[in-house]
Amino acid sequence: MQPLKVGAPPQRLKELGLGAIHWVADPSDETLLKGQPSSCLVLHWHGDRIQLCNPAGSSLHCAEQVFRIGAHAIGLPYHLEIDGDALER
């Protein structure tokens, strides 16, 4: 893992709060993601990134928002289960 940095010169950034993610790959091609829209709001709570060569989803500041390891594991460095209503509660 590396710190998430943006800008020139690069400055550390923490993605905290609701923000959009966009699938790079078609979610219908991934068994665990079937039924997901092409983009959605998720709860981000991280300040790191994993440098990947082939991520499946991205956000405005971090390209590696979804990744798959083999056929049985998907990594999501955000909280797909929390929506705006749940966050307010």
mmCIF file of the C-alpha atoms, coordinates in Angstrom:
data_MODEL
# 
_entry.id   MODEL 
# 
loop_
_atom_site.group_PDB 
_atom_site.id 
_atom_site.type_symbol 
_atom_site.label_atom_id 
_atom_site.label_alt_id 
_atom_site.label_comp_id 
_atom_site.label_asym_id 
_atom_site.label_entity_id 
_atom_site.label_seq_id 
_atom_site.pdbx_PDB_ins_code 
_atom_site.Cartn_x 
_atom_site.Cartn_y 
_atom_site.Cartn_z 
_atom_site.occupancy 
_atom_site.B_iso_or_equiv 
_atom_site.pdbx_formal_charge 
_atom_site.auth_seq_id 
_atom_site.auth_comp_id 
_atom_site.auth_asym_id 
_atom_site.auth_atom_id 
_atom_site.pdbx_PDB_model_num 
ATOM 1  C CA . MET A 1 1  ? 0.000   0.000   0.000   1.00 0.00 ? 1  MET A CA 1 
ATOM 2  C CA . GLN A 1 2  ? 1.001   3.555   -0.650  1.00 0.00 ? 2  GLN A CA 1 
ATOM 3  C CA . PRO A 1 3  ? -0.474  6.868   0.500   1.00 0.00 ? 3  PRO A CA 1 
ATOM 4  C CA . LEU A 1 4  ? -3.140  8.241   -1.843  1.00 0.00 ? 4  LEU A CA 1 
ATOM 5  C CA . LYS A 1 5  ? -1.748  11.421  -3.424  1.00 0.00 ? 5  LYS A CA 1 
ATOM 6  C CA . VAL A 1 6  ? -3.193  13.884  -5.948  1.00 0.00 ? 6  VAL A CA 1 
ATOM 7  C CA . GLY A 1 7  ? -2.118  17.094  -7.627  1.00 0.00 ? 7  GLY A CA 1 
ATOM 8  C CA . ALA A 1 8  ? 1.161   18.605  -8.669  1.00 0.00 ? 8  ALA A CA 1 
ATOM 9  C CA . PRO A 1 9  ? 3.167   18.521  -6.527  1.00 0.00 ? 9  PRO A CA 1 
ATOM 10 C CA . PRO A 1 10 ? 1.471   15.403  -5.114  1.00 0.00 ? 10 PRO A CA 1 
ATOM 11 C CA . GLN A 1 11 ? -0.297  15.957  -1.783  1.00 0.00 ? 11 GLN A CA 1 
ATOM 12 C CA . ARG A 1 12 ? -1.727  13.268  0.504   1.00 0.00 ? 12 ARG A CA 1 
ATOM 13 C CA . LEU A 1 13 ? -5.483  12.832  0.262   1.00 0.00 ? 13 LEU A CA 1 
ATOM 14 C CA . LYS A 1 14 ? -7.960  10.901  2.370   1.00 0.00 ? 14 LYS A CA 1 
ATOM 15 C CA . GLU A 1 15 ? -11.158 9.851   0.636   1.00 0.00 ? 15 GLU A CA 1 
ATOM 16 C CA . LEU A 1 16 ? -13.693 10.252  3.455   1.00 0.00 ? 16 LEU A CA 1 
ATOM 17 C CA . GLY A 1 17 ? -17.435 10.411  2.923   1.00 0.00 ? 17 GLY A CA 1 
ATOM 18 C CA . LEU A 1 18 ? -19.804 9.614   0.092   1.00 0.00 ? 18 LEU A CA 1 
ATOM 19 C CA . GLY A 1 19 ? -18.264 9.631   -3.363  1.00 0.00 ? 19 GLY A CA 1 
ATOM 20 C CA . ALA A 1 20 ? -18.923 8.050   -6.735  1.00 0.00 ? 20 ALA A CA 1 
ATOM 21 C CA . ILE A 1 21 ? -17.201 4.981   -8.090  1.00 0.00 ? 21 ILE A CA 1 
ATOM 22 C CA . HIS A 1 22 ? -17.331 3.985   -11.746 1.00 0.00 ? 22 HIS A CA 1 
ATOM 23 C CA . TRP A 1 23 ? -16.823 0.464   -13.014 1.00 0.00 ? 23 TRP A CA 1 
ATOM 24 C CA . VAL A 1 24 ? -13.979 0.179   -15.518 1.00 0.00 ? 24 VAL A CA 1 
ATOM 25 C CA . ALA A 1 25 ? -15.137 -3.348  -16.385 1.00 0.00 ? 25 ALA A CA 1 
ATOM 26 C CA . ASP A 1 26 ? -18.740 -4.340  -17.118 1.00 0.00 ? 26 ASP A CA 1 
ATOM 27 C CA . PRO A 1 27 ? -20.242 -5.410  -13.737 1.00 0.00 ? 27 PRO A CA 1 
ATOM 28 C CA . SER A 1 28 ? -22.309 -8.066  -15.507 1.00 0.00 ? 28 SER A CA 1 
ATOM 29 C CA . ASP A 1 29 ? -19.015 -9.823  -16.365 1.00 0.00 ? 29 ASP A CA 1 
ATOM 30 C CA . GLU A 1 30 ? -18.226 -10.260 -12.642 1.00 0.00 ? 30 GLU A CA 1 
ATOM 31 C CA . THR A 1 31 ? -20.370 -12.761 -10.727 1.00 0.00 ? 31 THR A CA 1 
ATOM 32 C CA . LEU A 1 32 ? -20.120 -10.870 -7.429  1.00 0.00 ? 32 LEU A CA 1 
ATOM 33 C CA . LEU A 1 33 ? -21.005 -7.528  -9.038  1.00 0.00 ? 33 LEU A CA 1 
ATOM 34 C CA . LYS A 1 34 ? -23.978 -8.546  -11.196 1.00 0.00 ? 34 LYS A CA 1 
ATOM 35 C CA . GLY A 1 35 ? -26.885 -6.161  -10.805 1.00 0.00 ? 35 GLY A CA 1 
ATOM 36 C CA . GLN A 1 36 ? -24.706 -3.184  -9.867  1.00 0.00 ? 36 GLN A CA 1 
ATOM 37 C CA . PRO A 1 37 ? -25.229 0.052   -11.844 1.00 0.00 ? 37 PRO A CA 1 
ATOM 38 C CA . SER A 1 38 ? -22.331 1.402   -13.949 1.00 0.00 ? 38 SER A CA 1 
ATOM 39 C CA . SER A 1 39 ? -21.609 3.919   -11.173 1.00 0.00 ? 39 SER A CA 1 
ATOM 40 C CA . CYS A 1 40 ? -22.860 4.476   -7.630  1.00 0.00 ? 40 CYS A CA 1 
ATOM 41 C CA . LEU A 1 41 ? -22.245 6.467   -4.447  1.00 0.00 ? 41 LEU A CA 1 
ATOM 42 C CA . VAL A 1 42 ? -20.288 4.621   -1.770  1.00 0.00 ? 42 VAL A CA 1 
ATOM 43 C CA . LEU A 1 43 ? -18.762 5.465   1.598   1.00 0.00 ? 43 LEU A CA 1 
ATOM 44 C CA . HIS A 1 44 ? -15.024 6.031   1.211   1.00 0.00 ? 44 HIS A CA 1 
ATOM 45 C CA . TRP A 1 45 ? -12.886 5.823   4.341   1.00 0.00 ? 45 TRP A CA 1 
ATOM 46 C CA . HIS A 1 46 ? -9.251  5.463   3.313   1.00 0.00 ? 46 HIS A CA 1 
ATOM 47 C CA . GLY A 1 47 ? -6.100  7.401   2.592   1.00 0.00 ? 47 GLY A CA 1 
ATOM 48 C CA . ASP A 1 48 ? -4.102  4.669   0.903   1.00 0.00 ? 48 ASP A CA 1 
ATOM 49 C CA . ARG A 1 49 ? -3.999  3.039   -2.485  1.00 0.00 ? 49 ARG A CA 1 
ATOM 50 C CA . ILE A 1 50 ? -2.812  -0.236  -3.922  1.00 0.00 ? 50 ILE A CA 1 
ATOM 51 C CA . GLN A 1 51 ? -0.982  0.133   -7.227  1.00 0.00 ? 51 GLN A CA 1 
ATOM 52 C CA . LEU A 1 52 ? -2.712  -2.310  -9.581  1.00 0.00 ? 52 LEU A CA 1 
ATOM 53 C CA . CYS A 1 53 ? -2.149  -2.895  -13.255 1.00 0.00 ? 53 CYS A CA 1 
ATOM 54 C CA . ASN A 1 54 ? -5.766  -3.854  -14.051 1.00 0.00 ? 54 ASN A CA 1 
ATOM 55 C CA . PRO A 1 55 ? -8.377  -2.410  -11.632 1.00 0.00 ? 55 PRO A CA 1 
ATOM 56 C CA . ALA A 1 56 ? -12.090 -3.042  -12.274 1.00 0.00 ? 56 ALA A CA 1 
ATOM 57 C CA . GLY A 1 57 ? -13.425 0.210   -10.808 1.00 0.00 ? 57 GLY A CA 1 
ATOM 58 C CA . SER A 1 58 ? -12.246 3.725   -10.073 1.00 0.00 ? 58 SER A CA 1 
ATOM 59 C CA . SER A 1 59 ? -13.159 6.946   -8.266  1.00 0.00 ? 59 SER A CA 1 
ATOM 60 C CA . LEU A 1 60 ? -12.264 10.551  -9.022  1.00 0.00 ? 60 LEU A CA 1 
ATOM 61 C CA . HIS A 1 61 ? -9.018  10.413  -7.024  1.00 0.00 ? 61 HIS A CA 1 
ATOM 62 C CA . CYS A 1 62 ? -8.118  6.723   -6.892  1.00 0.00 ? 62 CYS A CA 1 
ATOM 63 C CA . ALA A 1 63 ? -8.022  4.386   -9.879  1.00 0.00 ? 63 ALA A CA 1 
ATOM 64 C CA . GLU A 1 64 ? -7.876  1.217   -7.779  1.00 0.00 ? 64 GLU A CA 1 
ATOM 65 C CA . GLN A 1 65 ? -11.345 1.060   -6.212  1.00 0.00 ? 65 GLN A CA 1 
ATOM 66 C CA . VAL A 1 66 ? -12.234 -2.532  -7.112  1.00 0.00 ? 66 VAL A CA 1 
ATOM 67 C CA . PHE A 1 67 ? -9.960  -5.467  -7.753  1.00 0.00 ? 67 PHE A CA 1 
ATOM 68 C CA . ARG A 1 68 ? -10.324 -9.222  -8.148  1.00 0.00 ? 68 ARG A CA 1 
ATOM 69 C CA . ILE A 1 69 ? -7.958  -11.897 -6.923  1.00 0.00 ? 69 ILE A CA 1 
ATOM 70 C CA . GLY A 1 70 ? -8.620  -15.167 -8.713  1.00 0.00 ? 70 GLY A CA 1 
ATOM 71 C CA . ALA A 1 71 ? -12.202 -16.359 -9.113  1.00 0.00 ? 71 ALA A CA 1 
ATOM 72 C CA . HIS A 1 72 ? -13.369 -16.044 -5.509  1.00 0.00 ? 72 HIS A CA 1 
ATOM 73 C CA . ALA A 1 73 ? -12.240 -12.728 -4.002  1.00 0.00 ? 73 ALA A CA 1 
ATOM 74 C CA . ILE A 1 74 ? -13.005 -9.104  -4.818  1.00 0.00 ? 74 ILE A CA 1 
ATOM 75 C CA . GLY A 1 75 ? -11.379 -6.222  -2.951  1.00 0.00 ? 75 GLY A CA 1 
ATOM 76 C CA . LEU A 1 76 ? -13.427 -3.090  -2.306  1.00 0.00 ? 76 LEU A CA 1 
ATOM 77 C CA . PRO A 1 77 ? -11.574 -0.348  -0.384  1.00 0.00 ? 77 PRO A CA 1 
ATOM 78 C CA . TYR A 1 78 ? -14.883 1.352   0.419   1.00 0.00 ? 78 TYR A CA 1 
ATOM 79 C CA . HIS A 1 79 ? -18.224 0.452   1.982   1.00 0.00 ? 79 HIS A CA 1 
ATOM 80 C CA . LEU A 1 80 ? -20.793 -0.571  -0.638  1.00 0.00 ? 80 LEU A CA 1 
ATOM 81 C CA . GLU A 1 81 ? -23.268 -1.546  2.097   1.00 0.00 ? 81 GLU A CA 1 
ATOM 82 C CA . ILE A 1 82 ? -23.594 2.019   3.478   1.00 0.00 ? 82 ILE A CA 1 
ATOM 83 C CA . ASP A 1 83 ? -25.822 4.502   1.627   1.00 0.00 ? 83 ASP A CA 1 
ATOM 84 C CA . GLY A 1 84 ? -26.577 8.155   2.423   1.00 0.00 ? 84 GLY A CA 1 
ATOM 85 C CA . ASP A 1 85 ? -29.532 7.317   4.696   1.00 0.00 ? 85 ASP A CA 1 
ATOM 86 C CA . ALA A 1 86 ? -27.510 4.805   6.722   1.00 0.00 ? 86 ALA A CA 1 
ATOM 87 C CA . LEU A 1 87 ? -24.647 7.295   7.029   1.00 0.00 ? 87 LEU A CA 1 
ATOM 88 C CA . GLU A 1 88 ? -26.954 10.001  8.381   1.00 0.00 ? 88 GLU A CA 1 
ATOM 89 C CA . ARG A 1 89 ? -28.442 7.593   10.951  1.00 0.00 ? 89 ARG A CA 1 
# 
